[in-house]
């Protein structure tokens, strides 16, 4: 089953210390925006892809040892 991830929060303290990444969010001083967030089942990690103009590159990978909260797109 493929579910679109809208947002992830990385870190043990969701409200006080976690880093939040949202699809469409501008990052790296406005040079890129988050293009896609995906759960990689083979490695049990979360991948964040960013884009600038028409180029999409892998930016971050969080392994299963890092606490991550996932929010999915809800399409009714």
PDB file of N, CA, C and O in Angstrom:
ATOM      1  N   UNK A   1       0.847  -1.173   0.000  1.00  0.00           N
ATOM      2  CA  UNK A   1       0.000   0.000   0.000  1.00  0.00           C
ATOM      3  C   UNK A   1       0.900   1.246   0.000  1.00  0.00           C
ATOM      4  O   UNK A   1       1.851   1.329   0.777  1.00  0.00           O
ATOM      5  N   UNK A   2       0.599   2.190  -0.856  1.00  0.00           N
ATOM      6  CA  UNK A   2       1.354   3.426  -0.934  1.00  0.00           C
ATOM      7  C   UNK A   2       0.528   4.562  -0.350  1.00  0.00           C
ATOM      8  O   UNK A   2      -0.536   4.897  -0.872  1.00  0.00           O
ATOM      9  N   UNK A   3       1.018   5.152   0.731  1.00  0.00           N
ATOM     10  CA  UNK A   3       0.351   6.296   1.337  1.00  0.00           C
ATOM     11  C   UNK A   3       1.304   7.484   1.269  1.00  0.00           C
ATOM     12  O   UNK A   3       2.489   7.360   1.580  1.00  0.00           O
ATOM     13  N   UNK A   4       0.782   8.622   0.865  1.00  0.00           N
ATOM     14  CA  UNK A   4       1.599   9.820   0.756  1.00  0.00           C
ATOM     15  C   UNK A   4       1.875  10.406   2.134  1.00  0.00           C
ATOM     16  O   UNK A   4       0.957  10.634   2.921  1.00  0.00           O
ATOM     17  N   UNK A   5       3.156  10.646   2.414  1.00  0.00           N
ATOM     18  CA  UNK A   5       3.547  11.289   3.664  1.00  0.00           C
ATOM     19  C   UNK A   5       3.519  12.800   3.441  1.00  0.00           C
ATOM     20  O   UNK A   5       4.098  13.299   2.476  1.00  0.00           O
ATOM     21  N   UNK A   6       2.860  13.511   4.317  1.00  0.00           N
ATOM     22  CA  UNK A   6       2.758  14.962   4.246  1.00  0.00           C
ATOM     23  C   UNK A   6       3.805  15.635   5.120  1.00  0.00           C
ATOM     24  O   UNK A   6       4.367  16.665   4.748  1.00  0.00           O
ATOM     25  N   UNK A   7       4.065  15.042   6.297  1.00  0.00           N
ATOM     26  CA  UNK A   7       4.957  15.673   7.268  1.00  0.00           C
ATOM     27  C   UNK A   7       5.609  14.615   8.140  1.00  0.00           C
ATOM     28  O   UNK A   7       4.989  13.607   8.479  1.00  0.00           O
ATOM     29  N   UNK A   8       6.878  14.854   8.504  1.00  0.00           N
ATOM     30  CA  UNK A   8       7.516  14.033   9.527  1.00  0.00           C
ATOM     31  C   UNK A   8       8.087  14.960  10.594  1.00  0.00           C
ATOM     32  O   UNK A   8       8.475  16.095  10.314  1.00  0.00           O
ATOM     33  N   UNK A   9       8.128  14.460  11.797  1.00  0.00           N
ATOM     34  CA  UNK A   9       8.752  15.163  12.914  1.00  0.00           C
ATOM     35  C   UNK A   9       9.801  14.216  13.474  1.00  0.00           C
ATOM     36  O   UNK A   9       9.493  13.073  13.810  1.00  0.00           O
ATOM     37  N   UNK A  10      11.031  14.686  13.575  1.00  0.00           N
ATOM     38  CA  UNK A  10      12.152  13.844  13.972  1.00  0.00           C
ATOM     39  C   UNK A  10      12.698  14.317  15.305  1.00  0.00           C
ATOM     40  O   UNK A  10      13.077  15.479  15.452  1.00  0.00           O
ATOM     41  N   UNK A  11      12.738  13.420  16.269  1.00  0.00           N
ATOM     42  CA  UNK A  11      13.266  13.735  17.584  1.00  0.00           C
ATOM     43  C   UNK A  11      12.340  13.231  18.673  1.00  0.00           C
ATOM     44  O   UNK A  11      11.159  12.985  18.424  1.00  0.00           O
ATOM     45  N   UNK A  12      12.871  13.074  19.888  1.00  0.00           N
ATOM     46  CA  UNK A  12      12.078  12.485  20.972  1.00  0.00           C
ATOM     47  C   UNK A  12      11.027  13.407  21.571  1.00  0.00           C
ATOM     48  O   UNK A  12      10.072  12.927  22.182  1.00  0.00           O
ATOM     49  N   UNK A  13      11.176  14.714  21.414  1.00  0.00           N
ATOM     50  CA  UNK A  13      10.239  15.671  22.014  1.00  0.00           C
ATOM     51  C   UNK A  13       9.477  16.377  20.897  1.00  0.00           C
ATOM     52  O   UNK A  13       9.964  17.362  20.342  1.00  0.00           O
ATOM     53  N   UNK A  14       8.291  15.883  20.565  1.00  0.00           N
ATOM     54  CA  UNK A  14       7.529  16.371  19.406  1.00  0.00           C
ATOM     55  C   UNK A  14       7.332  17.879  19.425  1.00  0.00           C
ATOM     56  O   UNK A  14       7.557  18.539  18.411  1.00  0.00           O
ATOM     57  N   UNK A  15       6.916  18.437  20.555  1.00  0.00           N
ATOM     58  CA  UNK A  15       6.603  19.869  20.618  1.00  0.00           C
ATOM     59  C   UNK A  15       7.813  20.745  20.895  1.00  0.00           C
ATOM     60  O   UNK A  15       7.895  21.862  20.385  1.00  0.00           O
ATOM     61  N   UNK A  16       8.751  20.258  21.692  1.00  0.00           N
ATOM     62  CA  UNK A  16       9.819  21.129  22.147  1.00  0.00           C
ATOM     63  C   UNK A  16      11.141  21.034  21.419  1.00  0.00           C
ATOM     64  O   UNK A  16      11.899  22.004  21.405  1.00  0.00           O
ATOM     65  N   UNK A  17      11.441  19.903  20.815  1.00  0.00           N
ATOM     66  CA  UNK A  17      12.770  19.776  20.244  1.00  0.00           C
ATOM     67  C   UNK A  17      12.851  19.026  18.931  1.00  0.00           C
ATOM     68  O   UNK A  17      13.943  18.864  18.387  1.00  0.00           O
ATOM     69  N   UNK A  18      11.738  18.569  18.411  1.00  0.00           N
ATOM     70  CA  UNK A  18      11.758  17.816  17.157  1.00  0.00           C
ATOM     71  C   UNK A  18      11.919  18.753  15.963  1.00  0.00           C
ATOM     72  O   UNK A  18      11.481  19.903  15.997  1.00  0.00           O
ATOM     73  N   UNK A  19      12.546  18.250  14.924  1.00  0.00           N
ATOM     74  CA  UNK A  19      12.634  18.966  13.648  1.00  0.00           C
ATOM     75  C   UNK A  19      11.444  18.514  12.807  1.00  0.00           C
ATOM     76  O   UNK A  19      11.157  17.320  12.725  1.00  0.00           O
ATOM     77  N   UNK A  20      10.757  19.459  12.188  1.00  0.00           N
ATOM     78  CA  UNK A  20       9.567  19.154  11.406  1.00  0.00           C
ATOM     79  C   UNK A  20       9.862  19.411   9.923  1.00  0.00           C
ATOM     80  O   UNK A  20      10.396  20.459   9.560  1.00  0.00           O
ATOM     81  N   UNK A  21       9.511  18.453   9.086  1.00  0.00           N
ATOM     82  CA  UNK A  21       9.724  18.555   7.643  1.00  0.00           C
ATOM     83  C   UNK A  21       8.391  18.323   6.943  1.00  0.00           C
ATOM     84  O   UNK A  21       7.743  17.299   7.162  1.00  0.00           O
ATOM     85  N   UNK A  22       7.981  19.269   6.103  1.00  0.00           N
ATOM     86  CA  UNK A  22       6.684  19.226   5.424  1.00  0.00           C
ATOM     87  C   UNK A  22       6.903  19.336   3.921  1.00  0.00           C
ATOM     88  O   UNK A  22       7.694  20.162   3.465  1.00  0.00           O
ATOM     89  N   UNK A  23       6.207  18.509   3.154  1.00  0.00           N
ATOM     90  CA  UNK A  23       6.291  18.595   1.697  1.00  0.00           C
ATOM     91  C   UNK A  23       5.896  20.006   1.271  1.00  0.00           C
ATOM     92  O   UNK A  23       4.863  20.527   1.693  1.00  0.00           O
ATOM     93  N   UNK A  24       6.730  20.618   0.430  1.00  0.00           N
ATOM     94  CA  UNK A  24       6.506  21.982  -0.029  1.00  0.00           C
ATOM     95  C   UNK A  24       7.245  23.024   0.789  1.00  0.00           C
ATOM     96  O   UNK A  24       7.320  24.182   0.378  1.00  0.00           O
ATOM     97  N   UNK A  25       7.797  22.644   1.942  1.00  0.00           N
ATOM     98  CA  UNK A  25       8.530  23.561   2.821  1.00  0.00           C
ATOM     99  C   UNK A  25       9.826  24.004   2.151  1.00  0.00           C
ATOM    100  O   UNK A  25      10.527  23.194   1.546  1.00  0.00           O
ATOM    101  N   UNK A  26      10.138  25.284   2.261  1.00  0.00           N
ATOM    102  CA  UNK A  26      11.383  25.840   1.737  1.00  0.00           C
ATOM    103  C   UNK A  26      12.501  25.547   2.728  1.00  0.00           C
ATOM    104  O   UNK A  26      12.343  25.762   3.930  1.00  0.00           O
ATOM    105  N   UNK A  27      13.649  25.049   2.215  1.00  0.00           N
ATOM    106  CA  UNK A  27      14.783  24.688   3.068  1.00  0.00           C
ATOM    107  C   UNK A  27      16.082  25.216   2.467  1.00  0.00           C
ATOM    108  O   UNK A  27      16.103  25.719   1.344  1.00  0.00           O
ATOM    109  N   UNK A  28      17.145  25.094   3.221  1.00  0.00           N
ATOM    110  CA  UNK A  28      18.483  25.512   2.799  1.00  0.00           C
ATOM    111  C   UNK A  28      18.500  26.957   2.315  1.00  0.00           C
ATOM    112  O   UNK A  28      18.891  27.249   1.185  1.00  0.00           O
ATOM    113  N   UNK A  29      18.072  27.838   3.187  1.00  0.00           N
ATOM    114  CA  UNK A  29      18.051  29.292   2.928  1.00  0.00           C
ATOM    115  C   UNK A  29      17.250  29.660   1.682  1.00  0.00           C
ATOM    116  O   UNK A  29      17.586  30.613   0.980  1.00  0.00           O
ATOM    117  N   UNK A  30      16.196  28.905   1.415  1.00  0.00           N
ATOM    118  CA  UNK A  30      15.311  29.212   0.293  1.00  0.00           C
ATOM    119  C   UNK A  30      15.769  28.676  -1.045  1.00  0.00           C
ATOM    120  O   UNK A  30      15.117  28.919  -2.061  1.00  0.00           O
ATOM    121  N   UNK A  31      16.873  27.952  -1.069  1.00  0.00           N
ATOM    122  CA  UNK A  31      17.396  27.440  -2.332  1.00  0.00           C
ATOM    123  C   UNK A  31      16.622  26.222  -2.844  1.00  0.00           C
ATOM    124  O   UNK A  31      16.583  25.976  -4.049  1.00  0.00           O
ATOM    125  N   UNK A  32      16.010  25.467  -1.941  1.00  0.00           N
ATOM    126  CA  UNK A  32      15.294  24.236  -2.297  1.00  0.00           C
ATOM    127  C   UNK A  32      13.946  24.209  -1.591  1.00  0.00           C
ATOM    128  O   UNK A  32      13.684  25.005  -0.689  1.00  0.00           O
ATOM    129  N   UNK A  33      13.097  23.282  -2.015  1.00  0.00           N
ATOM    130  CA  UNK A  33      11.889  22.974  -1.260  1.00  0.00           C
ATOM    131  C   UNK A  33      11.748  21.465  -1.197  1.00  0.00           C
ATOM    132  O   UNK A  33      12.240  20.744  -2.064  1.00  0.00           O
ATOM    133  N   UNK A  34      11.068  20.998  -0.156  1.00  0.00           N
ATOM    134  CA  UNK A  34      10.893  19.558   0.014  1.00  0.00           C
ATOM    135  C   UNK A  34       9.919  19.063  -1.039  1.00  0.00           C
ATOM    136  O   UNK A  34       8.786  19.533  -1.136  1.00  0.00           O
ATOM    137  N   UNK A  35      10.384  18.109  -1.820  1.00  0.00           N
ATOM    138  CA  UNK A  35       9.619  17.570  -2.943  1.00  0.00           C
ATOM    139  C   UNK A  35       8.793  16.351  -2.533  1.00  0.00           C
ATOM    140  O   UNK A  35       7.631  16.219  -2.918  1.00  0.00           O
ATOM    141  N   UNK A  36       9.408  15.460  -1.748  1.00  0.00           N
ATOM    142  CA  UNK A  36       8.762  14.181  -1.453  1.00  0.00           C
ATOM    143  C   UNK A  36       9.362  13.600  -0.173  1.00  0.00           C
ATOM    144  O   UNK A  36      10.562  13.730   0.070  1.00  0.00           O
ATOM    145  N   UNK A  37       8.534  12.967   0.634  1.00  0.00           N
ATOM    146  CA  UNK A  37       8.995  12.231   1.814  1.00  0.00           C
ATOM    147  C   UNK A  37       8.504  10.800   1.657  1.00  0.00           C
ATOM    148  O   UNK A  37       7.326  10.564   1.391  1.00  0.00           O
ATOM    149  N   UNK A  38       9.414   9.849   1.821  1.00  0.00           N
ATOM    150  CA  UNK A  38       9.059   8.451   1.540  1.00  0.00           C
ATOM    151  C   UNK A  38       9.617   7.514   2.618  1.00  0.00           C
ATOM    152  O   UNK A  38      10.720   7.717   3.127  1.00  0.00           O
ATOM    153  N   UNK A  39       8.844   6.505   2.945  1.00  0.00           N
ATOM    154  CA  UNK A  39       9.310   5.440   3.839  1.00  0.00           C
ATOM    155  C   UNK A  39       9.904   4.338   2.973  1.00  0.00           C
ATOM    156  O   UNK A  39       9.223   3.783   2.110  1.00  0.00           O
ATOM    157  N   UNK A  40      11.167   4.026   3.204  1.00  0.00           N
ATOM    158  CA  UNK A  40      11.865   2.975   2.456  1.00  0.00           C
ATOM    159  C   UNK A  40      11.766   1.681   3.251  1.00  0.00           C
ATOM    160  O   UNK A  40      12.425   1.525   4.278  1.00  0.00           O
ATOM    161  N   UNK A  41      10.945   0.758   2.777  1.00  0.00           N
ATOM    162  CA  UNK A  41      10.682  -0.472   3.528  1.00  0.00           C
ATOM    163  C   UNK A  41      11.899  -1.381   3.623  1.00  0.00           C
ATOM    164  O   UNK A  41      12.073  -2.070   4.628  1.00  0.00           O
ATOM    165  N   UNK A  42      12.744  -1.396   2.597  1.00  0.00           N
ATOM    166  CA  UNK A  42      13.919  -2.281   2.614  1.00  0.00           C
ATOM    167  C   UNK A  42      14.896  -1.923   3.730  1.00  0.00           C
ATOM    168  O   UNK A  42      15.442  -2.810   4.387  1.00  0.00           O
ATOM    169  N   UNK A  43      15.117  -0.620   3.947  1.00  0.00           N
ATOM    170  CA  UNK A  43      16.079  -0.171   4.954  1.00  0.00           C
ATOM    171  C   UNK A  43      15.408   0.337   6.223  1.00  0.00           C
ATOM    172  O   UNK A  43      16.087   0.688   7.188  1.00  0.00           O
ATOM    173  N   UNK A  44      14.082   0.379   6.225  1.00  0.00           N
ATOM    174  CA  UNK A  44      13.299   0.887   7.357  1.00  0.00           C
ATOM    175  C   UNK A  44      13.704   2.324   7.699  1.00  0.00           C
ATOM    176  O   UNK A  44      13.825   2.681   8.871  1.00  0.00           O
ATOM    177  N   UNK A  45      13.907   3.131   6.679  1.00  0.00           N
ATOM    178  CA  UNK A  45      14.295   4.518   6.899  1.00  0.00           C
ATOM    179  C   UNK A  45      13.323   5.461   6.193  1.00  0.00           C
ATOM    180  O   UNK A  45      12.544   5.053   5.332  1.00  0.00           O
ATOM    181  N   UNK A  46      13.393   6.726   6.582  1.00  0.00           N
ATOM    182  CA  UNK A  46      12.593   7.778   5.962  1.00  0.00           C
ATOM    183  C   UNK A  46      13.526   8.615   5.100  1.00  0.00           C
ATOM    184  O   UNK A  46      14.569   9.065   5.574  1.00  0.00           O
ATOM    185  N   UNK A  47      13.166   8.828   3.847  1.00  0.00           N
ATOM    186  CA  UNK A  47      13.972   9.606   2.913  1.00  0.00           C
ATOM    187  C   UNK A  47      13.272  10.920   2.594  1.00  0.00           C
ATOM    188  O   UNK A  47      12.062  10.949   2.367  1.00  0.00           O
ATOM    189  N   UNK A  48      14.033  12.000   2.578  1.00  0.00           N
ATOM    190  CA  UNK A  48      13.498  13.305   2.202  1.00  0.00           C
ATOM    191  C   UNK A  48      14.192  13.756   0.924  1.00  0.00           C
ATOM    192  O   UNK A  48      15.417  13.867   0.872  1.00  0.00           O
ATOM    193  N   UNK A  49      13.391  14.012  -0.102  1.00  0.00           N
ATOM    194  CA  UNK A  49      13.887  14.473  -1.401  1.00  0.00           C
ATOM    195  C   UNK A  49      13.578  15.955  -1.544  1.00  0.00           C
ATOM    196  O   UNK A  49      12.476  16.395  -1.213  1.00  0.00           O
ATOM    197  N   UNK A  50      14.549  16.736  -2.039  1.00  0.00           N
ATOM    198  CA  UNK A  50      14.351  18.166  -2.242  1.00  0.00           C
ATOM    199  C   UNK A  50      14.510  18.502  -3.722  1.00  0.00           C
ATOM    200  O   UNK A  50      15.106  17.741  -4.485  1.00  0.00           O
ATOM    201  N   UNK A  51      13.962  19.666  -4.117  1.00  0.00           N
ATOM    202  CA  UNK A  51      14.054  20.067  -5.520  1.00  0.00           C
ATOM    203  C   UNK A  51      14.410  21.537  -5.650  1.00  0.00           C
ATOM    204  O   UNK A  51      14.092  22.361  -4.794  1.00  0.00           O
ATOM    205  N   UNK A  52      15.082  21.832  -6.751  1.00  0.00           N
ATOM    206  CA  UNK A  52      15.368  23.204  -7.169  1.00  0.00           C
ATOM    207  C   UNK A  52      15.239  23.201  -8.678  1.00  0.00           C
ATOM    208  O   UNK A  52      15.874  22.408  -9.373  1.00  0.00           O
ATOM    209  N   UNK A  53      14.405  24.104  -9.172  1.00  0.00           N
ATOM    210  CA  UNK A  53      14.042  24.134 -10.586  1.00  0.00           C
ATOM    211  C   UNK A  53      13.490  22.761 -10.954  1.00  0.00           C
ATOM    212  O   UNK A  53      12.459  22.378 -10.402  1.00  0.00           O
ATOM    213  N   UNK A  54      14.104  22.009 -11.838  1.00  0.00           N
ATOM    214  CA  UNK A  54      13.570  20.690 -12.202  1.00  0.00           C
ATOM    215  C   UNK A  54      14.453  19.543 -11.727  1.00  0.00           C
ATOM    216  O   UNK A  54      14.296  18.409 -12.179  1.00  0.00           O
ATOM    217  N   UNK A  55      15.377  19.835 -10.820  1.00  0.00           N
ATOM    218  CA  UNK A  55      16.279  18.817 -10.313  1.00  0.00           C
ATOM    219  C   UNK A  55      15.837  18.375  -8.920  1.00  0.00           C
ATOM    220  O   UNK A  55      15.633  19.200  -8.030  1.00  0.00           O
ATOM    221  N   UNK A  56      15.692  17.055  -8.744  1.00  0.00           N
ATOM    222  CA  UNK A  56      15.289  16.468  -7.459  1.00  0.00           C
ATOM    223  C   UNK A  56      16.445  15.611  -6.954  1.00  0.00           C
ATOM    224  O   UNK A  56      16.968  14.766  -7.681  1.00  0.00           O
ATOM    225  N   UNK A  57      16.841  15.840  -5.690  1.00  0.00           N
ATOM    226  CA  UNK A  57      17.948  15.084  -5.105  1.00  0.00           C
ATOM    227  C   UNK A  57      17.568  14.605  -3.707  1.00  0.00           C
ATOM    228  O   UNK A  57      16.735  15.209  -3.032  1.00  0.00           O
ATOM    229  N   UNK A  58      18.196  13.510  -3.289  1.00  0.00           N
ATOM    230  CA  UNK A  58      18.011  12.993  -1.940  1.00  0.00           C
ATOM    231  C   UNK A  58      18.760  13.902  -0.974  1.00  0.00           C
ATOM    232  O   UNK A  58      19.943  14.180  -1.173  1.00  0.00           O
ATOM    233  N   UNK A  59      18.079  14.364   0.068  1.00  0.00           N
ATOM    234  CA  UNK A  59      18.669  15.311   1.014  1.00  0.00           C
ATOM    235  C   UNK A  59      18.970  14.667   2.355  1.00  0.00           C
ATOM    236  O   UNK A  59      20.080  14.811   2.868  1.00  0.00           O
ATOM    237  N   UNK A  60      18.006  13.961   2.937  1.00  0.00           N
ATOM    238  CA  UNK A  60      18.188  13.389   4.271  1.00  0.00           C
ATOM    239  C   UNK A  60      17.641  11.973   4.330  1.00  0.00           C
ATOM    240  O   UNK A  60      16.724  11.600   3.598  1.00  0.00           O
ATOM    241  N   UNK A  61      18.235  11.205   5.222  1.00  0.00           N
ATOM    242  CA  UNK A  61      17.740   9.857   5.514  1.00  0.00           C
ATOM    243  C   UNK A  61      17.770   9.674   7.019  1.00  0.00           C
ATOM    244  O   UNK A  61      18.790   9.919   7.664  1.00  0.00           O
ATOM    245  N   UNK A  62      16.645   9.240   7.578  1.00  0.00           N
ATOM    246  CA  UNK A  62      16.548   8.964   9.002  1.00  0.00           C
ATOM    247  C   UNK A  62      16.314   7.470   9.173  1.00  0.00           C
ATOM    248  O   UNK A  62      15.351   6.920   8.640  1.00  0.00           O
ATOM    249  N   UNK A  63      17.199   6.817   9.920  1.00  0.00           N
ATOM    250  CA  UNK A  63      17.099   5.374  10.165  1.00  0.00           C
ATOM    251  C   UNK A  63      16.079   5.088  11.251  1.00  0.00           C
ATOM    252  O   UNK A  63      15.622   6.000  11.940  1.00  0.00           O
ATOM    253  N   UNK A  64      15.725   3.827  11.399  1.00  0.00           N
ATOM    254  CA  UNK A  64      14.690   3.440  12.354  1.00  0.00           C
ATOM    255  C   UNK A  64      15.099   3.676  13.811  1.00  0.00           C
ATOM    256  O   UNK A  64      14.245   3.630  14.696  1.00  0.00           O
ATOM    257  N   UNK A  65      16.361   3.923  14.074  1.00  0.00           N
ATOM    258  CA  UNK A  65      16.799   4.178  15.444  1.00  0.00           C
ATOM    259  C   UNK A  65      16.433   5.589  15.916  1.00  0.00           C
ATOM    260  O   UNK A  65      16.477   5.871  17.113  1.00  0.00           O
ATOM    261  N   UNK A  66      16.076   6.471  14.988  1.00  0.00           N
ATOM    262  CA  UNK A  66      15.697   7.849  15.311  1.00  0.00           C
ATOM    263  C   UNK A  66      14.181   7.916  15.499  1.00  0.00           C
ATOM    264  O   UNK A  66      13.442   7.416  14.651  1.00  0.00           O
ATOM    265  N   UNK A  67      13.697   8.525  16.595  1.00  0.00           N
ATOM    266  CA  UNK A  67      12.242   8.661  16.777  1.00  0.00           C
ATOM    267  C   UNK A  67      11.645   9.569  15.691  1.00  0.00           C
ATOM    268  O   UNK A  67      12.096  10.697  15.495  1.00  0.00           O
ATOM    269  N   UNK A  68      10.634   9.063  14.996  1.00  0.00           N
ATOM    270  CA  UNK A  68       9.992   9.814  13.914  1.00  0.00           C
ATOM    271  C   UNK A  68       8.479   9.689  14.041  1.00  0.00           C
ATOM    272  O   UNK A  68       7.947   8.594  14.220  1.00  0.00           O
ATOM    273  N   UNK A  69       7.794  10.825  13.945  1.00  0.00           N
ATOM    274  CA  UNK A  69       6.337  10.853  13.881  1.00  0.00           C
ATOM    275  C   UNK A  69       5.960  11.172  12.436  1.00  0.00           C
ATOM    276  O   UNK A  69       6.512  12.096  11.839  1.00  0.00           O
ATOM    277  N   UNK A  70       5.022  10.410  11.874  1.00  0.00           N
ATOM    278  CA  UNK A  70       4.645  10.560  10.464  1.00  0.00           C
ATOM    279  C   UNK A  70       3.196  11.020  10.363  1.00  0.00           C
ATOM    280  O   UNK A  70       2.312  10.479  11.029  1.00  0.00           O
ATOM    281  N   UNK A  71       2.965  12.018   9.530  1.00  0.00           N
ATOM    282  CA  UNK A  71       1.599  12.450   9.191  1.00  0.00           C
ATOM    283  C   UNK A  71       1.384  12.172   7.709  1.00  0.00           C
ATOM    284  O   UNK A  71       2.210  12.538   6.873  1.00  0.00           O
ATOM    285  N   UNK A  72       0.278  11.527   7.394  1.00  0.00           N
ATOM    286  CA  UNK A  72      -0.048  11.183   6.014  1.00  0.00           C
ATOM    287  C   UNK A  72      -1.039  12.169   5.435  1.00  0.00           C
ATOM    288  O   UNK A  72      -1.799  12.799   6.171  1.00  0.00           O
ATOM    289  N   UNK A  73      -1.033  12.305   4.111  1.00  0.00           N
ATOM    290  CA  UNK A  73      -2.079  13.072   3.423  1.00  0.00           C
ATOM    291  C   UNK A  73      -3.390  12.336   3.597  1.00  0.00           C
ATOM    292  O   UNK A  73      -3.443  11.109   3.509  1.00  0.00           O
ATOM    293  N   UNK A  74      -4.428  13.077   3.839  1.00  0.00           N
ATOM    294  CA  UNK A  74      -5.759  12.488   3.944  1.00  0.00           C
ATOM    295  C   UNK A  74      -6.577  13.048   2.787  1.00  0.00           C
ATOM    296  O   UNK A  74      -6.890  14.238   2.736  1.00  0.00           O
ATOM    297  N   UNK A  75      -6.910  12.163   1.869  1.00  0.00           N
ATOM    298  CA  UNK A  75      -7.672  12.566   0.676  1.00  0.00           C
ATOM    299  C   UNK A  75      -9.061  11.933   0.746  1.00  0.00           C
ATOM    300  O   UNK A  75      -9.197  10.712   0.673  1.00  0.00           O
ATOM    301  N   UNK A  76     -10.076  12.757   0.885  1.00  0.00           N
ATOM    302  CA  UNK A  76     -11.439  12.231   0.970  1.00  0.00           C
ATOM    303  C   UNK A  76     -12.088  12.268  -0.384  1.00  0.00           C
ATOM    304  O   UNK A  76     -13.243  11.867  -0.526  1.00  0.00           O
TER     305      UNK A  76
END
